[in-house]
Amino acid sequence: MSAIASFHVLDRSDIARLVAAAQLAAELDARSDLTYEDIVDGGHELPGDTLRLVGRRVADDYGWSGYCMVHLLTYLKEQGVDLFTSEHRAEFDVVNSSFSLTLPITPAHRGFLPQLDPAAHGEEELLRHF
């Protein structure tokens, strides 16, 4: 199984729309009487649709496996940079229940900026982790 990372900017006012799309996706996934075509052709707005419709995609060419991003997030969490914690935790728990790992980075995370500086992480330290 592969993993793809993508990055979107989403206005706070659209979080409820993303949550509703995730809830719908979970409901549709739970129904064994529906096919993928029924879902796609049914005019349903799923989480990916919401991000395309109201989000702004950034970093069009990430170019690496999404697993690299997961490992980086794990490494950062071990270093005390917990980007998984958010004031929108409850909403994104719903989103993640049907749309894999979706991580909101908000202005509250600005305090981590010094720890996100690549110069703060030695090559040997990174090699040991990865």
Backbone as CSV, one residue per row, in Angstrom:
resi,resn,N_x,N_y,N_z,CA_x,CA_y,CA_z,C_x,C_y,C_z
1,MET,0.837,-1.165,0.000,0.000,0.000,0.000,0.886,1.234,0.000
2,SER,0.526,2.215,-0.785,1.307,3.439,-0.847,0.638,4.535,-0.030
3,ALA,1.393,5.589,0.199,0.873,6.754,0.910,1.288,7.986,0.129
4,ILE,0.362,8.898,-0.026,0.619,10.130,-0.755,0.385,11.290,0.203
5,ALA,1.336,12.199,0.252,1.189,13.389,1.084,0.785,14.555,0.200
6,SER,-0.151,15.331,0.683,-0.520,16.571,-0.003,-0.738,17.629,1.065
7,PHE,-0.638,18.862,0.641,-0.708,19.975,1.579,-1.710,20.995,1.066
8,HIS,-2.637,21.375,1.946,-3.684,22.329,1.568,-3.835,23.381,2.659
9,VAL,-4.187,24.578,2.241,-4.571,25.632,3.171,-6.092,25.655,3.161
10,LEU,-6.656,25.594,4.348,-8.110,25.553,4.497,-8.521,26.612,5.501
11,ASP,-9.487,27.414,5.137,-9.985,28.431,6.048,-10.691,27.757,7.222
12,ARG,-10.538,28.300,8.404,-11.193,27.729,9.592,-12.692,27.556,9.385
13,SER,-13.293,28.466,8.641,-14.741,28.390,8.431,-15.141,27.184,7.589
14,ASP,-14.188,26.541,6.925,-14.483,25.364,6.100,-14.216,24.039,6.811
15,ILE,-13.760,24.097,8.051,-13.479,22.861,8.789,-14.760,22.048,8.970
16,ALA,-15.862,22.710,9.294,-17.132,21.986,9.471,-17.538,21.275,8.185
17,ARG,-17.278,21.891,7.047,-17.604,21.263,5.755,-16.746,20.018,5.542
18,LEU,-15.470,20.096,5.906,-14.584,18.939,5.784,-15.036,17.818,6.718
19,VAL,-15.434,18.173,7.931,-15.934,17.185,8.887,-17.199,16.514,8.354
20,ALA,-18.113,17.302,7.794,-19.353,16.724,7.239,-19.034,15.768,6.097
21,ALA,-18.067,16.115,5.268,-17.677,15.230,4.168,-17.072,13.935,4.713
22,ALA,-16.297,14.041,5.771,-15.700,12.846,6.383,-16.772,11.964,7.020
23,GLN,-17.743,12.581,7.663,-18.839,11.803,8.244,-19.621,11.078,7.160
24,LEU,-19.882,11.755,6.055,-20.572,11.122,4.938,-19.749,9.976,4.381
25,ALA,-18.449,10.185,4.244,-17.578,9.122,3.731,-17.634,7.896,4.630
26,ALA,-17.635,8.110,5.949,-17.712,6.992,6.887,-19.043,6.262,6.756
27,GLU,-20.117,7.017,6.622,-21.440,6.398,6.444,-21.500,5.584,5.152
28,LEU,-20.962,6.149,4.087,-20.988,5.451,2.803,-20.104,4.215,2.824
29,ASP,-18.951,4.318,3.494,-18.053,3.163,3.613,-18.710,2.017,4.372
30,ALA,-19.573,2.351,5.320,-20.218,1.329,6.151,-21.333,0.591,5.414
31,ARG,-21.737,1.103,4.280,-22.841,0.493,3.531,-22.300,-0.487,2.502
32,SER,-22.626,-1.742,2.690,-22.151,-2.766,1.758,-22.945,-2.784,0.450
33,ASP,-24.088,-2.096,0.418,-24.911,-2.093,-0.790,-24.458,-1.061,-1.819
34,LEU,-23.460,-0.225,-1.477,-22.978,0.792,-2.393,-21.651,0.387,-3.010
35,THR,-21.492,0.698,-4.279,-20.214,0.483,-4.943,-19.463,1.805,-4.981
36,TYR,-18.217,1.735,-5.346,-17.416,2.947,-5.489,-18.058,3.886,-6.510
37,GLU,-18.552,3.330,-7.589,-19.196,4.133,-8.626,-20.436,4.838,-8.087
38,ASP,-21.204,4.161,-7.231,-22.378,4.793,-6.628,-21.974,6.033,-5.839
39,ILE,-20.888,5.914,-5.130,-20.429,7.021,-4.296,-19.925,8.167,-5.162
40,VAL,-19.067,7.844,-6.126,-18.490,8.877,-6.982,-19.558,9.532,-7.849
41,ASP,-20.451,8.733,-8.407,-21.482,9.265,-9.295,-22.678,9.839,-8.555
42,GLY,-22.720,9.669,-7.244,-23.890,10.101,-6.479,-23.897,11.562,-6.086
43,GLY,-22.916,12.306,-6.537,-22.884,13.727,-6.217,-22.490,14.019,-4.783
44,HIS,-21.869,13.050,-4.119,-21.471,13.227,-2.725,-20.172,14.028,-2.646
45,GLU,-20.074,14.892,-1.677,-18.820,15.607,-1.447,-18.041,14.853,-0.377
46,LEU,-16.961,14.228,-0.806,-16.096,13.487,0.094,-14.932,14.390,0.503
47,PRO,-14.143,13.998,1.498,-13.097,14.896,1.992,-12.145,15.429,0.917
48,GLY,-11.742,14.580,0.003,-10.859,15.047,-1.067,-11.523,16.105,-1.930
49,ASP,-12.824,15.938,-2.149,-13.576,16.943,-2.914,-13.575,18.275,-2.175
50,THR,-13.802,18.227,-0.870,-13.837,19.455,-0.072,-12.506,20.191,-0.179
51,LEU,-11.406,19.437,-0.041,-10.095,20.083,-0.128,-9.867,20.700,-1.503
52,ARG,-10.327,20.016,-2.553,-10.171,20.571,-3.907,-11.066,21.797,-4.123
53,LEU,-12.261,21.780,-3.546,-13.223,22.845,-3.782,-12.956,24.111,-2.971
54,VAL,-12.595,23.951,-1.701,-12.444,25.138,-0.845,-11.035,25.311,-0.294
55,GLY,-10.192,24.314,-0.486,-8.816,24.427,-0.027,-7.924,24.974,-1.121
56,ARG,-6.747,25.397,-0.727,-5.740,25.827,-1.695,-4.553,24.897,-1.543
57,ARG,-4.261,24.176,-2.607,-3.160,23.221,-2.558,-1.835,23.970,-2.599
58,VAL,-0.918,23.527,-1.756,0.431,24.079,-1.747,1.414,22.946,-1.989
59,ALA,2.605,23.292,-2.384,3.661,22.294,-2.622,3.191,21.237,-3.614
60,ASP,2.869,21.692,-4.825,2.358,20.775,-5.851,3.245,19.569,-6.088
61,ASP,4.545,19.721,-5.921,5.431,18.609,-6.227,6.229,18.195,-4.998
62,TYR,5.529,17.577,-4.039,6.224,17.071,-2.851,7.241,16.036,-3.289
63,GLY,6.825,15.096,-4.143,7.738,14.185,-4.787,8.263,13.017,-3.964
64,TRP,7.887,12.904,-2.720,8.359,11.797,-1.901,7.142,11.000,-1.454
65,SER,7.393,9.819,-0.966,6.322,9.004,-0.417,5.732,9.683,0.811
66,GLY,4.435,9.507,0.993,3.798,10.025,2.192,4.359,9.407,3.457
67,TYR,4.934,8.202,3.334,5.534,7.558,4.501,6.717,8.375,5.034
68,CYS,7.430,9.083,4.146,8.521,9.949,4.604,7.980,11.018,5.542
69,MET,6.816,11.570,5.209,6.211,12.598,6.049,5.785,12.006,7.397
70,VAL,5.238,10.808,7.385,4.837,10.154,8.639,6.061,9.941,9.529
71,HIS,7.172,9.466,8.942,8.392,9.267,9.728,8.928,10.592,10.260
72,LEU,8.852,11.637,9.449,9.301,12.954,9.904,8.443,13.451,11.064
73,LEU,7.138,13.293,10.965,6.249,13.712,12.048,6.521,12.925,13.327
74,THR,6.805,11.641,13.185,7.143,10.806,14.342,8.440,11.276,14.985
75,TYR,9.436,11.542,14.159,10.718,12.044,14.660,10.513,13.359,15.407
76,LEU,9.768,14.275,14.792,9.543,15.573,15.425,8.815,15.418,16.755
77,LYS,7.843,14.524,16.808,7.115,14.310,18.063,8.066,13.817,19.149
78,GLU,8.994,12.924,18.780,9.992,12.436,19.748,10.902,13.565,20.227
79,GLN,11.056,14.601,19.398,11.888,15.756,19.748,11.098,16.833,20.499
80,GLY,9.837,16.549,20.818,9.018,17.498,21.555,8.201,18.432,20.683
81,VAL,8.200,18.191,19.379,7.424,19.010,18.441,6.176,18.210,18.085
82,ASP,5.143,18.379,18.875,3.926,17.587,18.693,2.942,18.347,17.804
83,LEU,3.051,18.116,16.514,2.150,18.763,15.558,0.795,18.070,15.505
84,PHE,0.655,16.953,16.215,-0.615,16.226,16.244,-1.621,16.883,17.187
85,THR,-1.138,17.699,18.119,-2.006,18.373,19.068,-2.542,19.647,18.416
86,SER,-3.838,19.845,18.532,-4.457,20.999,17.883,-5.729,21.371,18.617
87,GLU,-6.098,22.646,18.514,-7.376,23.078,19.074,-8.545,22.492,18.282
88,HIS,-8.256,21.887,17.152,-9.289,21.263,16.317,-9.210,19.739,16.390
89,ARG,-8.704,19.241,17.495,-8.488,17.799,17.648,-9.776,16.990,17.421
90,ALA,-10.862,17.387,18.034,-12.118,16.634,17.912,-12.591,16.572,16.463
91,GLU,-12.522,17.703,15.774,-12.957,17.725,14.377,-12.082,16.827,13.511
92,PHE,-10.775,16.889,13.740,-9.882,16.108,12.894,-9.831,14.639,13.290
93,ASP,-10.265,14.296,14.486,-10.468,12.873,14.804,-11.557,12.304,13.904
94,VAL,-12.604,13.087,13.662,-13.680,12.657,12.754,-13.134,12.536,11.332
95,VAL,-12.394,13.548,10.893,-11.829,13.515,9.541,-10.912,12.298,9.387
96,ASN,-10.068,12.055,10.362,-9.120,10.945,10.272,-9.790,9.580,10.337
97,SER,-10.992,9.519,10.857,-11.687,8.229,10.909,-12.048,7.728,9.514
98,SER,-12.110,8.634,8.530,-12.451,8.188,7.187,-11.474,8.678,6.126
99,PHE,-10.551,9.545,6.482,-9.686,10.145,5.465,-8.224,10.047,5.869
100,SER,-7.860,8.943,6.480,-6.473,8.664,6.812,-5.894,9.731,7.742
101,LEU,-4.628,10.073,7.570,-3.971,11.018,8.471,-4.082,12.427,7.906
102,THR,-4.894,13.236,8.538,-5.046,14.629,8.178,-4.642,15.442,9.395
103,LEU,-3.668,16.279,9.217,-3.063,16.988,10.333,-3.211,18.492,10.144
104,PRO,-3.984,19.150,10.997,-4.111,20.610,10.864,-2.933,21.318,11.532
105,ILE,-2.280,22.161,10.788,-1.228,23.008,11.345,-1.838,24.407,11.448
106,THR,-1.862,24.948,12.641,-2.546,26.213,12.895,-1.556,27.245,13.445
107,PRO,-1.982,28.490,13.560,-1.099,29.500,14.163,-0.606,29.110,15.561
108,ALA,-1.340,28.274,16.257,-0.905,27.833,17.588,0.403,27.040,17.533
109,HIS,0.743,26.513,16.375,1.972,25.735,16.218,3.203,26.615,15.972
110,ARG,3.013,27.905,15.848,4.144,28.807,15.566,5.252,28.700,16.608
111,GLY,4.890,28.346,17.813,5.895,28.200,18.865,6.935,27.134,18.561
112,PHE,6.625,26.240,17.654,7.568,25.181,17.282,8.560,25.603,16.198
113,LEU,8.380,26.781,15.616,9.221,27.182,14.487,10.726,27.049,14.761
114,PRO,11.246,27.476,15.920,12.686,27.308,16.147,13.116,25.835,16.099
115,GLN,12.259,24.940,16.588,12.592,23.514,16.587,12.429,22.892,15.208
116,LEU,11.757,23.576,14.300,11.586,23.063,12.939,12.705,23.507,12.005
117,ASP,13.570,24.382,12.474,14.709,24.822,11.672,15.601,23.611,11.388
118,PRO,15.854,23.303,10.125,16.695,22.144,9.800,18.060,22.180,10.491
119,ALA,18.592,23.364,10.740,19.891,23.485,11.401,19.858,22.963,12.838
120,ALA,18.668,22.836,13.394,18.533,22.361,14.779,18.641,20.844,14.877
121,HIS,18.780,20.165,13.751,18.802,18.697,13.738,20.038,18.215,12.997
122,GLY,20.937,17.564,13.757,22.179,17.096,13.174,21.968,15.902,12.244
123,GLU,22.860,15.774,11.287,22.766,14.689,10.308,22.831,13.315,10.982
124,GLU,23.734,13.155,11.936,23.846,11.859,12.621,22.582,11.532,13.405
125,GLU,22.016,12.537,14.041,20.759,12.349,14.785,19.648,11.877,13.853
126,LEU,19.549,12.513,12.714,18.531,12.134,11.736,18.772,10.741,11.183
127,LEU,20.021,10.422,10.887,20.351,9.083,10.376,19.999,8.001,11.386
128,ARG,20.269,8.271,12.668,19.915,7.290,13.717,18.415,7.051,13.738
129,HIS,17.642,8.118,13.605,16.201,7.967,13.650,15.662,7.248,12.419
130,PHE,16.111,7.680,11.258,15.569,7.139,10.019,16.247,5.848,9.619
